[in-house]
Amino acid sequence: MMKKTSSFLLCVLFGIYVLLAGCGNQETGHTERESNKEENSAVKMSVNVNGQDFTATLEQNSAADALVQMIESGPVTLQLTDYAGFEKVGPLGRSLPASNSQTTTHAGDIVLYQGNQIVMFYGSNSWSYTRLGCIDDLTGWEEALGSGDVTVTLSMEETE
């Protein structure tokens, strides 16, 4: 009797293992498909800092959409000043729809502050912002932003 119970229990456990393993593979595939879909639909923006070019991937939110609409009319040039040794900040010239949330930023993050100011980070900070995008490759980013004021031009990434 004990042998039958042990065999039955072993079969049940093996069956549960197989079912769970199958679910895990489906979940991974689903996540990979979502990730690939997001990568394929990512909107890119060119960011020129004092003559050095960078590319940023924009967030999928109403503030980023409004920024794209603004840039599609022509490149947007901003004067950004250094603040606290970790960010550059400057007026956008108009308000964008804000959906602020407490967040920790990192080098390369581009955010909206108070609905009408662009902030570009070369360090880290925690505050309430609306995320706009992030620089794709940080090579030379901190050096480009430098220690003083910078001129930044935002334009839409050319598609081939």
C-alpha positions as CSV (number, residue, x, y, z in Angstrom):
1,M,0.0,0.0,0.0
2,M,2.8,2.4,0.9
3,K,4.5,1.7,-2.5
4,K,1.3,2.6,-4.4
5,T,0.8,5.8,-2.4
6,S,4.5,6.8,-3.0
7,S,4.2,6.1,-6.7
8,F,1.0,8.0,-7.0
9,L,2.4,11.0,-5.1
10,L,5.5,10.9,-7.3
11,C,3.4,10.9,-10.5
12,V,1.3,13.8,-9.2
13,L,4.3,15.9,-8.3
14,F,5.9,15.2,-11.7
15,G,2.7,16.2,-13.4
16,I,2.5,19.5,-11.5
17,Y,6.2,20.1,-12.3
18,V,5.6,19.6,-16.0
19,L,2.5,21.9,-15.9
20,L,4.4,24.6,-14.1
21,A,7.4,24.4,-16.4
22,G,5.1,24.7,-19.4
23,C,3.5,27.8,-17.9
24,G,6.9,29.4,-17.2
25,N,7.9,28.9,-20.8
26,Q,4.7,30.5,-22.1
27,E,5.2,33.4,-19.7
28,T,8.7,34.0,-20.9
29,G,7.7,33.9,-24.5
30,H,4.9,36.4,-23.8
31,T,7.3,38.8,-22.1
32,E,9.8,38.5,-24.9
33,R,7.1,39.2,-27.5
34,E,6.0,42.3,-25.5
35,S,9.6,43.5,-25.2
36,N,10.2,43.1,-28.9
37,K,7.0,44.9,-29.7
38,E,8.0,47.8,-27.5
39,E,11.5,47.9,-29.1
40,N,9.9,48.0,-32.6
41,S,7.5,50.8,-31.7
42,A,10.0,52.9,-29.7
43,V,10.1,56.6,-30.7
44,K,13.6,58.0,-31.0
45,M,14.6,61.7,-30.5
46,S,17.9,63.3,-31.4
47,V,19.6,65.3,-28.6
48,N,22.4,67.6,-29.6
49,V,24.3,69.0,-26.6
50,N,26.8,71.8,-27.5
51,G,27.4,70.1,-30.9
52,Q,27.6,66.5,-29.7
53,D,24.8,64.1,-30.9
54,F,23.0,61.6,-28.8
55,T,19.9,59.5,-29.3
56,A,17.1,59.1,-26.7
57,T,14.3,56.6,-26.6
58,L,11.1,58.4,-25.5
59,E,8.6,57.1,-23.0
60,Q,5.1,56.2,-24.0
61,N,3.0,58.8,-22.2
62,S,1.1,62.0,-23.0
63,A,4.0,64.3,-22.1
64,A,6.4,62.6,-24.5
65,D,3.7,62.6,-27.2
66,A,3.2,66.3,-26.7
67,L,7.0,66.9,-26.9
68,V,7.1,64.9,-30.2
69,Q,4.3,67.1,-31.6
70,M,6.2,70.2,-30.5
71,I,9.5,68.9,-32.1
72,E,7.7,67.8,-35.4
73,S,7.1,71.5,-36.1
74,G,10.9,72.0,-36.0
75,P,13.9,71.5,-33.8
76,V,13.5,72.8,-30.2
77,T,16.6,74.6,-28.8
78,L,16.9,75.0,-25.0
79,Q,19.3,76.8,-22.7
80,L,20.0,74.5,-19.7
81,T,21.8,75.6,-16.6
82,D,23.6,73.4,-14.1
83,Y,21.8,72.6,-10.8
84,A,23.4,70.9,-7.8
85,G,26.1,69.1,-9.9
86,F,23.9,66.3,-11.2
87,E,21.4,67.8,-13.6
88,K,20.8,70.5,-16.3
89,V,17.5,72.2,-16.2
90,G,15.8,74.8,-18.4
91,P,12.4,76.2,-19.5
92,L,10.7,74.4,-22.3
93,G,8.7,77.5,-23.3
94,R,5.3,75.9,-22.9
95,S,3.6,73.4,-20.6
96,L,3.3,69.7,-21.4
97,P,0.8,67.3,-19.7
98,A,2.4,66.1,-16.5
99,S,1.9,62.8,-14.7
100,N,4.4,63.2,-11.9
101,S,5.4,60.3,-9.8
102,Q,8.2,59.9,-7.2
103,T,11.1,58.5,-9.0
104,T,14.9,58.0,-8.8
105,T,16.6,59.3,-11.8
106,H,20.0,58.2,-13.3
107,A,22.5,59.6,-15.8
108,G,20.8,59.9,-19.2
109,D,17.3,60.3,-17.9
110,I,15.2,63.2,-19.4
111,V,12.3,64.3,-17.4
112,L,9.6,67.0,-17.2
113,Y,9.7,69.2,-14.0
114,Q,6.7,71.4,-13.0
115,G,5.1,70.7,-16.4
116,N,7.3,73.3,-18.3
117,Q,10.9,72.6,-17.6
118,I,13.2,69.9,-19.1
119,V,15.7,68.3,-16.9
120,M,18.6,66.1,-18.2
121,F,20.6,64.1,-15.7
122,Y,24.2,63.3,-15.6
123,G,23.9,62.1,-12.0
124,S,21.1,60.8,-9.8
125,N,18.2,62.3,-7.9
126,S,14.9,61.3,-6.3
127,W,12.0,63.7,-6.8
128,S,8.5,63.9,-8.4
129,Y,8.9,64.0,-12.2
130,T,7.2,63.0,-15.4
131,R,9.6,60.8,-17.4
132,L,10.1,61.8,-21.0
133,G,12.9,59.5,-22.1
134,C,16.4,58.3,-21.7
135,I,19.7,58.6,-23.6
136,D,20.5,55.3,-25.3
137,D,24.3,55.4,-25.1
138,L,25.9,57.4,-22.3
139,T,29.4,57.5,-23.9
140,G,30.5,61.1,-23.6
141,W,27.2,62.3,-22.0
142,E,28.6,63.7,-18.8
143,E,31.5,65.4,-20.6
144,A,29.0,66.9,-23.1
145,L,26.9,68.4,-20.4
146,G,30.1,69.8,-18.7
147,S,30.1,72.0,-15.7
148,G,28.4,75.2,-17.1
149,D,25.4,76.1,-19.1
150,V,24.6,74.2,-22.3
151,T,22.6,74.6,-25.4
152,V,20.5,71.6,-26.3
153,T,18.6,71.0,-29.5
154,L,15.9,68.4,-29.6
155,S,14.8,67.0,-33.0
156,M,13.1,63.8,-34.3
157,E,15.4,60.9,-35.2
158,E,15.7,60.5,-38.9
159,T,14.3,57.2,-40.1
160,E,15.8,55.4,-43.1
